[in-house]
Amino acid sequence: MTSPFNMSDDTPVYVISVAAQLSGLHPQTLRAYDRLGLVSPGRSTGRGRRYSMRDVLALREVQRLSQDEGVNLSGIKRILELNDELERARRLIAELHGEVGQLRVELESTRSVAARLADLLRKGREGAGMVPVRSARVAVWEPAAGPEAAPGGPASAGGRGRAASRGAGGPETRPAES
């Protein structure tokens, strides 16, 4: 559950009258900006406008561009769209920089492993063994032959079976697979 005290700047909490006071604009101006798509607030369940702190800051920027810079509303809308696009691009660039850094670390690790493998291969060609192999013994359990043993089934009741020990130097000696 999210605490009501953990709100971001994007949380729509201000009714239109409070947002108008915070931005220094008239509520009718906020409604007009919403209709024009300059600043689009969230909506409550009753369809009332709810402004976030980010919306209030955008309203102040619209006011500044209009009053101080003399930019018309369609120009302001384009400026706000470009600012949003620029912010998305900056976030993407930061994310990609992080991924590139991670890939560089992985590449360096891969190069290190490749160098070690090349060194082992070179030593293997010089006569030293590339990978040491050890011998092992294997015990294989086979069902006991006789009238009690069913073909292809388990050994007779009591679990009688014989162990065939292979690898003890007899003709059935095979190296163990690793």
N, C-alpha and C positions, 0 to 999 in steps of 0.2 A: 504494500500500500504506500502511496506517495504522500509524504507529509505536506500539509498546506504551506509550510514555511520554506520548502525547497522549490521555489518558483524561478523560472528563467526569465530572461528579458522578452521571450516570445510568448509567455503565458498571457492570454487575454483576460484581464481582470477589471479594467476601467470602463465604466459606463460612459456614454457619449458626453455627458455634462462634465465629468471629471477629466476626461481626455481633452476636452475643449479648454478647460482651465489650465491644464498642464502644458498645452501647446500654444496657448495665447490666441486661439481662434474661436470663432462662433460655432456652436453646434450645427447650424445650417451649412456652414462652410465644410465641416467634416462630412456631412451627408453628401454634399456635392462632390467632394474629392472621392468618396466611396463610389458614387455613381460613375465617375470618370475613370475609376480604376487606379487612381494615384496611390491611395492607401486603403487597403481592403481589410477591415477588422474582422475578428472572429465573430461568431454569433452564439447567443445563448439559446437555451431550449425554446424560449419564447420568441426567437428570431431577433432579439435586441442586439445591437452592436456592442461588442466587447473589445476594447483596445488594449494592446500590450505596450510595454515600455518602448519596445522597438518601433511600434506604430506611432507613438507620441514623438519619438525622435525623428521619424520620417516626416511627420506633420510639421515639425519645427524646420526641417530642411526644406520642405516645400515652401513654407512661409519665407525663409531666408532667400531662396532662389527667386521667388516671385517679387518680393519687396526690394531686396538689396541688389540683386543681379538683373532684374527686369526680364527674366525668362518667362515665356508664356507657358500655359498649362500643358500643352502637348510636348513642348521642349522639356519641361520638368518630368513628365511621364517617361520620356526617352532616357533622360539622365538617371532616373531611379532604376529603370530596367537595366541600363548598362552597369550601374553600381552593383546591382544584384548579380549580374553575370560575372562581373569582375570578382566579387566575393566567392562565388562558386568555383571559379577558376583558381583562385588562391588556395581554397581548401583542397581542391584536386591536386594542385602542384605540391602542397605539403604532404598529402597522402602518398603521392608518387615518389617524392624524395625519400620518404620512410621506406617504401618498398625497394627502391634502388639501393639504399644502404643495406637493407637485409640481404638482397641478392648479391651485393659485393662481398659480404661476410661469407655467404654460402659458396660463392665462386672461389674465394681464397681457400676455404676448407676443401673444396673439391680439387683444386690445384695441388694442395698439400698431399692429399690422398693419392692423386695421380703420380706425383713425384715419388712417393714411397713405393708404389706399385712398380713404377719404371725401374727404381733401384733394385727391388727384389727380382724383377725379370732379368736385369742385367747380371746380377749375381748368380741367377739360375743358369744362365748361358755360360758363365765362367766355371761351372762345375759344382757349385754349391746348390743344394736342393732348395727349391722355391718355397715349398710348404712341407713341413715335416709330417710324416705319416707314421702312426703307431699301429702295431698289430693288436688284434683283439680276438677273443674267443666268443663263439656264439653257441647258445644252447637252444635246440629246436625240440619242441614237444610234439610227438606224433601219437595218434590213437593206437592202442594195443591191437594187434591183429588177432582175430579169433572170432568165435561164434557170437560173443557178446557185443562186439563193435559193429555198429551199423555203418554201411558205406556212406562216406561224406558227412556223417553225424558225429556227435561227441563220443568220447570213450564210454565204456560201459559204466554201470552204477558203481559208485565208490571212487570214481575219478582215476581208475588205473590207466596208466599210459606209460610209455617208456621214453626216456630222455635220450636223444641221440646227441652226443657231444661231438661237435665238429670242430676242427681246428686243432686237434690233439696230435697231428702228424700223420693221420690216416689218409687214405685215398680221397676222402671227401673234404679235404681241407680247402676252404675258400677264404679269401681275405674279407674282412668285415667292411661293409659300406658305411661311410660316414655321412 
